[in-house]
Amino acid sequence: MIWVRRLLAIPLILLFVILFIVVLTITQVNGTFANPDFYTDQLRKADMYNFLYDEALPAALDEVETGDTSDFNIDIQVIKDDIVAAARKILPPEWLEAQVETAADTIAPYILGDKDSFTYTVQFRDRVEAAAAVTKSDIIQGAAFDSLYDDGISYAADRVVENLGMVEFPYGLTVTGQDIEEALKKTIPQDWAASQASAVLDSLTDYIIGDTDHFIVEINLKERVVAAKQALADMASLKIQTRFNSMRTCSQNEFDQKVLVLPPGNLPDCRPATVTYQQFKNKLGIDTYLRNAADQLFGDQIPDRWTYTDVDLLNKLNSDDEETLNDVRGWINDCYTLTETDLRDKISDTDSDLNTFDTVRHRIDSTRTWLWTLWLIPFALLVFIGLLGGRNWASKLAWGLMVLFLTSLIICVATVVTYQFVAEPRLDEGVLDPSEYEGVWVVMAEKGNEVIQNVNSAFASGIEKMTLYFAIGSGVALLGLLIWRVILSRTPPDTEGKKAPKEAS
């Protein structure tokens, strides 16, 4: 009869193993993927916040540099380290980590059905003010501005050179882009440009953070324009002086005759030995010609005053862009707030989709709330297995503990072996192939492989630990039961001796 009962226990053992694995997996999923702390822990383990500045941002800047097609080309490579350092100060890794963890702790409970509402708030005003301060101290007043200044001067010189074809420079002079750059650097000193950039940044910052609803950026260029014209005329004069010094000498009479028939804007082929260069210029009116040419070259390119206001900005935006700008300014001035209403609006506009979303939320919440009851099913099977397999209460308990011990031990060993010899080698090769990506996506794919490997390792490690705990607990209970049975078997049964009758007095 006992063997029939034990044969009947075999299907229950198989069913127990299946249910044990299912409930074990659900429990581990709940402890990892349904746990907000799991994600924040994985981000910290992958050092994601420093990775953004150590690898991701530099790679993105390299991609911007190689793919830049704008007219105003900035040599990103030269100032890349300065940009990364400034970004790290503006949005420190600690700040990013705090925002992500706050978002996870606030939003995840709603998605998982633990709460029916949430309010997530981010303060941006201090970050924008920090961005302005860091930009002024580290970029405008730092070494990075040297490169930005050179790039800006080169850009302005290129715009002037484009119009050289419309201006006939006298005396056959050739004005190069290098000549224009040197003239601009003399008339637009770097410290003056830095002070103007700081003033512009201050005006824009007050507008962006909402301290004012209007801004006026005004730069007086009149003195700069006059100086630029004079610098270019002086440079051209030096080139003419070089020609003057190399001219053959001739008599005053020959020189005067040549000047009489000389077309305007041309030079004679000789000069009197007694004539100085200043006299030569005065005779031919060279300074006047050079100033007129510089006026034509710079007159339309550099206005006396450059003004840009919020009206000019809004005129360049369409209605949607203007609304977005106002929203951003509002978020910065007050704060950015996300609620469950905003989230639901972003998920879908239809009630049916939202109902499905709510149904999923409630089912997840119910499953997580009553997860402990799922463990009652396999352990109830253990009770039946013990009742069918054992002869007395001790052997019945031993049967249940033995099934739990062997099942836990086998699953633990199988998980370790499968992960180390099957899953881990494949994960080491990488789920994402970086060779299929370009630019910043290469380092993102590499980091993605690391995160995937960490997540799989954490999941497998969780199952290993849980099954190991079950194996140790059931093993210790079995050992205790065995010791107790041994001690019990060696204890003689209690016998009561018969009392001798009292002697008759």
Number of C-alpha atoms within 10 A of each C-alpha: 5 11 10 10 14 17 12 14 20 14 12 18 20 12 14 22 19 14 18 22 18 15 19 18 16 16 21 20 15 15 16 17 13 19 17 19 16 16 17 19 12 16 17 13 12 16 14 20 17 17 15 18 19 15 16 20 19 19 21 15 20 16 15 16 16 12 9 13 9 7 9 13 14 19 15 21 15 14 19 18 17 19 21 18 16 20 17 18 16 20 14 17 19 12 15 14 17 13 16 15 18 16 17 18 17 19 21 18 19 17 22 21 19 16 15 13 14 18 13 16 16 15 15 18 20 13 16 19 18 16 18 18 19 19 20 20 13 17 19 23 17 14 13 18 21 17 15 20 20 16 16 18 20 21 18 18 20 19 15 20 19 10 14 17 10 10 13 14 20 17 16 11 14 13 15 13 19 13 16 23 21 18 22 22 16 15 20 19 12 17 13 11 15 19 14 17 15 19 16 17 18 18 16 20 19 17 18 24 21 19 11 12 12 14 19 15 16 14 16 13 15 14 12 19 22 17 17 24 24 19 22 27 23 16 18 23 18 12 14 19 16 10 13 20 13 12 15 11 17 14 12 15 10 13 16 15 11 16 17 8 9 13 10 13 16 14 20 17 15 19 24 17 12 11 13 13 15 11 11 16 17 12 12 17 13 22 17 13 17 23 18 15 19 21 20 18 22 17 15 11 14 17 15 15 13 12 11 13 14 14 11 11 11 13 10 10 13 10 11 9 12 15 12 13 15 15 13 18 20 16 20 21 19 15 15 16 12 15 14 16 12 11 13 16 11 9 12 12 10 10 10 10 13 15 11 11 15 18 13 15 20 18 13 17 20 14 16 18 11 10 15 12 10 17 16 12 14 22 16 13 19 24 16 17 26 25 20 22 24 18 11 11 11 14 16 20 20 21 22 25 25 19 19 25 23 16 21 25 20 15 19 23 14 13 17 17 13 13 18 13 10 11 17 16 11 13 18 11 10 17 15 18 12 18 9 9 13 13 16 18 17 18 20 20 20 15 20 18 20 18 18 16 19 17 17 15 16 16 17 19 17 19 22 20 12 16 25 19 16 20 24 15 15 21 18 14 17 19 13 12 17 15 12 12 12 11 10 11 10 8 8 7 8 6 6 6 6 6 6 6 6 6 5 4 3
